[in-house]
Amino acid sequence: MKHPLQKSRIPEANAFVAKELIAPYFDKHWHFHPEYQLFWVIKGKGTRFIGDQMKPFKEGDMVLTGPNLPHLWRNDQEYFEKNTNLETHGIVVYFPEDFLGDTLWKKEEFEDIRNLLYRSQRGLEILGETNQNLKKLLPRLVGEKGAMSMVRLLEILDRLAHSEDCHPITQAGYINTNKESEKDRMSQVYEYVMENFQQKIFLSEVAAIANMTESAFSRYFTSRMNKPFSEFLSDVRIGYACKLLHEVEANISEICYESGFQTLSNFNKQFKERMGVTPMVYRKDYLKTFS
């Protein structure tokens, strides 16, 4: 198991970093770092974990995360298979809290941006017209040099600061209680779940990966994710079921077992509890909206 990549990657000579990412898959390690991060998925799909929230991601998704907010953009398993032609593409921007310097940052003109960055502590999903506008601005930011690069970044942050399209991601009470030394442990847990959720997973197996007893692991996981491991596992399976309901014509029973549920009744019950409707209604509503 590789160790998580160190994510502080802004050279001392730079105020921020904006770059294009093209790779077989996005960084599959659960991690957090002291910088703010703006990330746009140009190409690729999978499951997104941010703080205590999990949901599928797809092309076009855009998120601003605050300092030390744990996150993982985990591509679908097909991206990791041998001889696959799949690849991912994204643009990421890293910037520290003091990228303008202490004196200028405290001025009245930047109050709205300060408020935006405060809200980003919960993570912000960027939707609607603002999402479309930033898709035009971010490639320009990557290609810009010198003082104009700072102007571009401030333009992007100002648009976000005055937008109603930025929606909080984590629960209001979420606090990152993870430690730097625990990154590798949680990364292994996430990876094991994402590789095996379609099969029956026993708590003892995951606890062993974390090198803990079952009871200790249960307490540890709940304190870090604001939910029990069993609920997290169900969320992963429901998220995958939603993906299948969007993309394949299989019947509900097939999707149930493909997503890792043992019985159709349990699948229907948990799906409705989380999504508010049955899998059948969910699929009909989706097709009606996007067909």
C-alpha positions in Angstrom: 0.0 0.0 0.0 1.4 3.3 -1.0 1.5 6.1 1.5 -0.8 9.2 0.8 0.8 11.8 -1.3 1.9 15.0 0.5 -0.5 17.7 -0.7 1.3 20.9 0.2 2.7 21.7 -3.2 2.8 25.5 -3.6 6.4 26.6 -4.2 7.6 29.3 -1.8 8.1 31.7 -4.7 4.4 31.4 -5.7 1.2 32.8 -4.2 -0.8 29.8 -5.6 -0.8 27.0 -8.0 -3.2 26.3 -10.9 -2.6 23.3 -13.1 -4.2 20.8 -15.4 -4.3 17.1 -14.4 -4.4 14.3 -17.0 -3.8 10.8 -15.7 -5.3 7.3 -15.8 -7.2 8.1 -12.6 -7.4 10.8 -9.9 -5.4 10.5 -6.7 -7.0 7.5 -5.0 -5.7 8.4 -1.5 -8.0 9.9 1.2 -6.2 13.1 2.3 -6.4 16.6 3.6 -4.0 19.6 3.4 -3.7 23.2 4.7 -4.5 24.9 1.4 -7.9 25.8 -0.1 -8.6 23.7 -3.2 -10.8 24.4 -6.2 -11.3 21.3 -8.4 -13.1 20.9 -11.7 -13.7 17.4 -13.2 -13.4 17.8 -16.9 -13.3 14.1 -17.6 -13.9 11.1 -15.3 -16.4 9.6 -13.0 -16.6 7.8 -9.7 -17.4 8.4 -6.0 -16.6 11.6 -4.2 -15.9 11.7 -0.4 -15.7 15.1 1.3 -15.8 15.2 5.1 -18.8 13.2 6.2 -20.5 13.3 2.8 -20.3 10.8 -0.1 -21.9 11.0 -3.6 -21.1 9.9 -7.2 -19.2 12.4 -9.3 -19.1 12.9 -13.0 -17.8 15.2 -15.7 -18.5 18.9 -14.9 -18.5 18.6 -11.2 -16.8 21.5 -9.4 -16.0 21.8 -5.7 -14.2 24.3 -3.4 -12.8 22.8 -0.2 -11.3 24.6 2.8 -8.1 23.8 4.7 -7.8 20.4 6.2 -11.2 19.2 5.0 -10.6 15.5 4.1 -11.5 14.5 0.6 -11.1 11.7 -2.0 -12.1 11.6 -5.7 -12.1 7.9 -6.3 -12.7 6.8 -9.8 -14.8 3.7 -10.6 -13.0 0.4 -10.5 -12.9 0.2 -14.3 -10.3 3.0 -14.3 -7.9 0.7 -12.5 -8.2 -2.3 -14.7 -5.3 -3.3 -17.0 -5.4 -2.4 -20.6 -8.2 0.2 -20.1 -8.3 3.2 -22.4 -10.0 5.4 -19.8 -8.4 8.5 -18.5 -9.2 11.5 -16.2 -8.8 15.2 -16.8 -9.2 18.0 -14.4 -8.1 21.5 -13.3 -7.0 22.1 -9.7 -6.2 25.3 -7.9 -4.4 25.4 -4.6 -4.0 28.6 -2.6 -3.2 29.4 1.1 -5.2 31.5 3.4 -2.6 34.3 3.2 -2.2 34.3 -0.6 -2.7 38.1 -0.6 -0.6 38.8 2.5 -1.8 39.7 5.9 -2.2 43.5 5.3 -4.2 43.5 2.1 -6.3 40.5 3.0 -7.8 42.3 6.0 -9.1 45.2 3.9 -12.8 45.9 3.4 -12.6 45.2 -0.3 -12.0 41.5 0.4 -14.7 40.9 3.0 -17.0 39.0 0.6 -14.1 36.7 -0.4 -13.2 36.1 3.2 -16.8 35.1 3.9 -16.7 32.7 0.9 -13.5 31.0 2.2 -15.1 30.7 5.7 -18.1 28.9 4.2 -15.7 26.6 2.2 -14.7 25.0 5.5 -17.8 22.7 4.9 -16.9 22.3 1.2 -18.9 24.1 -1.5 -20.4 22.4 -4.5 -20.5 24.8 -7.4 -23.6 24.4 -9.7 -25.7 26.2 -12.3 -24.6 29.3 -14.1 -21.5 29.9 -11.9 -20.3 26.4 -12.8 -20.6 27.2 -16.5 -18.9 30.6 -16.1 -15.9 29.1 -14.2 -15.5 26.4 -16.9 -14.4 29.3 -19.2 -12.3 31.1 -16.6 -10.3 28.2 -15.2 -8.4 27.2 -18.4 -7.4 30.9 -18.7 -6.1 30.8 -15.2 -3.9 27.8 -15.9 -2.4 29.5 -18.9 -1.9 32.9 -17.2 1.5 34.2 -15.9 2.6 37.0 -13.6 0.3 39.5 -12.0 -2.5 38.6 -14.4 -2.7 35.2 -12.9 -3.6 36.8 -9.5 -6.2 39.0 -11.2 -7.8 35.8 -12.8 -7.9 34.0 -9.4 -9.5 37.0 -7.7 -12.0 37.2 -10.5 -13.0 33.6 -9.9 -13.2 34.0 -6.1 -15.2 37.2 -6.5 -17.7 35.4 -8.7 -18.0 32.6 -6.2 -18.4 35.0 -3.3 -21.4 36.7 -5.0 -23.0 33.5 -6.3 -26.1 31.6 -5.0 -24.9 28.5 -6.8 -22.4 27.4 -4.1 -24.0 24.8 -1.8 -22.4 23.4 1.4 -21.4 19.8 1.3 -20.7 18.5 4.8 -23.1 18.6 7.8 -23.0 21.9 9.7 -21.5 20.2 12.8 -18.8 18.4 10.9 -15.3 18.7 12.4 -12.2 17.0 11.0 -10.9 15.1 14.0 -8.4 13.1 11.9 -4.7 13.4 12.5 -2.0 13.6 9.9 -0.6 10.2 11.1 -4.0 8.6 10.4 -4.2 9.4 6.7 -2.8 6.0 5.6 -5.1 4.1 7.9 -8.2 5.8 6.5 -7.0 5.6 3.0 -6.6 1.8 3.3 -10.2 1.5 4.7 -11.6 3.6 1.8 -9.7 1.6 -0.8 -10.8 -1.8 0.7 -14.5 -0.7 0.7 -14.4 0.7 -2.8 -12.8 -2.5 -4.1 -15.1 -4.9 -2.2 -18.5 -3.2 -1.5 -20.2 -5.4 -4.1 -19.5 -8.4 -1.9 -20.3 -9.1 1.8 -18.0 -7.1 4.0 -17.5 -8.1 7.6 -16.6 -5.5 10.3 -13.8 -7.8 11.5 -12.1 -7.6 8.0 -12.0 -3.8 8.0 -11.0 -3.5 11.6 -8.0 -5.8 10.8 -7.0 -3.5 8.0 -7.0 -0.6 10.5 -5.1 -2.8 13.0 -7.9 -2.4 15.6 -10.4 -4.5 17.4 -14.0 -4.3 16.1 -15.2 -2.2 18.9 -12.3 0.2 18.8 -12.6 0.5 15.0 -16.4 1.2 15.3 -15.7 4.1 17.7 -12.8 5.4 15.7 -14.7 5.4 12.4 -17.9 7.0 13.8 -15.8 9.8 15.4 -14.1 10.5 12.1 -17.1 10.3 9.8 -20.0 11.3 12.0 -21.7 8.0 11.0 -21.2 4.3 11.8 -19.3 2.1 9.4 -22.4 0.2 8.4 -24.2 3.4 7.4 -21.1 4.5 5.4 -21.0 1.1 3.6 -24.7 1.4 2.7 -24.1 4.9 1.4 -21.4 3.6 -0.9 -23.7 0.8 -2.2 -26.7 3.2 -2.7 -24.4 5.6 -4.6 -23.3 2.9 -6.9 -27.0 1.8 -7.4 -27.9 5.3 -8.4 -25.1 5.2 -11.0 -26.4 2.0 -12.4 -30.0 3.3 -12.5 -28.6 6.2 -14.6 -26.5 4.2 -16.9 -27.7 0.6 -17.5 -31.0 -1.0 -18.4 -30.8 -3.8 -15.8 -33.8 -4.6 -13.7 -34.0 -3.4 -10.1 -33.2 -6.9 -8.7 -30.0 -7.1 -10.8 -29.0 -3.6 -9.6 -29.7 -4.6 -6.0 -27.3 -7.6 -6.0 -24.7 -5.8 -8.3 -24.5 -3.0 -5.6 -23.7 -5.4 -2.8 -27.1 -5.8 -1.1 -28.1 -9.3 0.0 -31.9 -9.0 -0.3 -34.2 -6.9 -2.5 -36.4 -5.9 0.4 -33.4 -4.4 2.3 -32.2 -2.6 -0.8 -35.6 -1.0 -1.5 -35.9 0.0 2.2 -32.5 1.6 2.5 -32.8 3.2 -0.9 -36.0 4.9 0.0 -34.7 6.0 3.4 -31.7 7.8 1.7 -33.2 9.0 -1.6 -36.8 9.6 -0.6 -38.2 7.4 -3.4 -38.0 3.8 -4.5 -35.4 2.8 -7.0 -38.0 2.4 -9.7 -39.4 6.0 -9.1 -35.8 7.3 -8.9 -35.0 5.9 -12.4 -38.2 7.2 -13.9 -37.7 10.7 -12.5 -34.1 10.7 -13.7 -35.1 9.6 -17.3 -37.9 12.1 -17.3 -35.5 14.9 -16.3 -32.5 14.0 -18.6 -34.1 12.3 -21.6 
